[in-house]
Amino acid sequence: MQCVDSIIKTQDGFPLSVRQFIPENAKAHLVIAAGLGIPKHFYRHIAQFAAAKEYLVTTFDYRGINDSQDANFNGREHKFSDWGQRDLHAVFKHLNTNSSLPLCYLAHSAGGQILGMTPFCKNVVAASFIASVLPDPKNYPSVVDRMGMKFLWWILLPVLSLFGDMVPASKVGLSTIDVPTGVVREWASWGRAKRYLFDSKFNYDLSLYPTFTSPLRVMAITDDKLATPASCFDLASEYLNAQTEKHIVDPADNNLKLGHFGFFREKARVYWDELFDWYDEQLARLE
């Protein structure tokens, strides 16, 4: 296996930092789309695992995150939706242009929200969402959790996004590193809407979400307070033509604690074989 770093330019010229894990004989691409404010190297363990299973794995940093920087970067100008419409789109376009291998997708958290923002979503032959949510308050049974969400959307994020190019998200426990101010501002506006980014008030072109018709494996983890099963399955409902499978993982069955991030750590390897057996099954159906 080779590990290769490169730069992919988006349509608006932003340089995205990409790391690929390349097996000797690849049978398919696997794009790993990160959660909000999570650098690509966080996913290196599952990427190496997938490469050993003969998947050519592409990880990348969204604009303004970790190594995806630009000399003229202004964190106030970039939006959460740019990560899907421009960044994920550029990665898919690059792979589509340079390879005929089937395209698979593995999303963590926010990565599941943005798949339908690029027309290349219809080229994905199999996708998995891990802890990807539609954070409607009705999807959280705890009153404390619902109050915490209101505080997040209406007070904390708006205040944090008043100052500078970057929001100190790492210092307040929202992510592992800081996040561009414009991304946080748009994220908060989604959270205050009735249907998150899918609310008609934003006038996004949502017509691409139904064009994803491939198998979709949705996984909710029982000890993840940020991603309840109801919130994970509610997001999946927006991909209304997908062939959706719903899975609930209880880490206690393996004496583990996973939370929102643990599935991608080495301790969760016990779940990875089953996941990639599923990808293999989807690829076999293409033959």
Order of alpha helices (4+ residues) and beta strands (2+ residues): beta-beta-beta-alpha-beta-alpha-beta-alpha-beta-alpha-alpha-beta-beta-alpha-beta-alpha-beta-alpha
